[in-house]
Amino acid sequence: MTMQEIIAKIGSGQKTSKDLTWDESKQTMRALIEGQATPAQIGAFLLAMRLKMESVTELAAFTSAAREYAAPVPVPQGLALVDLPVYGGKQDTFHASIGAAVVAAAGGAAILMHGHDIIPKRPGPAGVLTKLGIATELAPKQAAGELATKGFAYLDMALYHPSVAKFLDLRLELGVRNLFHPVARMLNPARAGVQIVGLTHPPYFEKTAEALSMLGCRQALIIRGIEGSPELSIAAATKVLELRGDRITPLMLHPKDADVPLGTHQPMAGFPPGQTDREADLLRKILSNQVRGGQRDWVLLNAALFLYAAGKAVSVQAGAKLAQQALDSGAAARKLNELAVAKETIRV
C-alpha cells in the first residue's frame, strides 16, 4: 500500500476508517523510519492515527518493526533486569522512580531507565540524574556495562534509536503526542524479561498489556502511574495490570500492601522547572537517610515494586523490607556514590 492509501484507510472518518493489519502496520513503520513518507504524509498519518486510536495489533506491530532498526542493548544473561521507560515528564511531582531505582539496584536488581526529554515545562529524569552525577549520555554498550557492574543505567532514546527520538520530537511541532510515545514505552531496548510501563490515558491501559503479550513479553506491570510515570501513588490505591505468561490480572496496589502508611499528595510534590538541583538534593538526602516521612515512604514504596518485578522479592510487601534494609544499612547511599562515578569515567 502507498502512504496515501494507508492514510485514507485510517483517516476516512469515524464510521468508515479501519485498523491496519499487522503487515500494513509494519510496512508503515518502516516507511516512516526509512524516510519514504513526505512531511505532509507524516503529519497526516500521525494525526489520523491519533484520532482513530491505535488498535492492539497496530501498537504491537509498530513496536515490532521499530525494534528491527536498533540492536538490543548487549546485557549479560542472568541479570535481574527490569525495563523502566520514563517518557511522561514531570510537572507536579518529583521523580520518585530515580530514588526507587537506586534503592532497587542496591537490593540486587538491575534497572534500565530510558527516556527522552522534549518538553521544557515537563522535564524528564535526565536533568536530575545529571545533578546527581549519573551519566545520561551513554552509548548502548556503555549502558550495558553499567547495568552489569552497577545495576542501573539511563539510556537516552536519541542515542539508542535516533529515528524514534526524531518522531517523539514532533510533539513540539504538532502540539500533541503521537504513536511513537507508546512505541517508545514498549521498545524494551535490552529485551529485559520484565517491563514496567506507566501510563495516564485510560484507553491505552489494557491495550498496552495486550500488545506486550502479543510481542512475546512474559512479565510486565502496567501502571496508571503518577503523571504517566511508572510510579505507584502514596496517596491512594493505584490501578495496575500484571502480565504473567498469557494471563493479565487487574490489581489495586495500596501503600499498605508494602506496609507503608497512606499519605497525601503533598509529600509527592515536585519543584518548578529549572530547579533540578533542589530535586537532586532531596533524593540524595532520602537515599542517605536524612529524610523521613512521606517523601522517603514514596521512594520506598516504588523500590518495593521494582524489587518485586525483578524477582528479588515474592511480593511488594517483601520488596519493601528489602528496600528498607537497603536504605537503613547505607547500601542505597553507597550505590548512589558508585553510580555517580560513571559521569567522570565514561565518555561516548
Order of alpha helices (4+ residues) and beta strands (2+ residues): alpha-alpha-alpha-alpha-beta-alpha-beta-alpha-alpha-beta-alpha-alpha-alpha-beta-alpha-beta-beta-beta-alpha-alpha-alpha-alpha
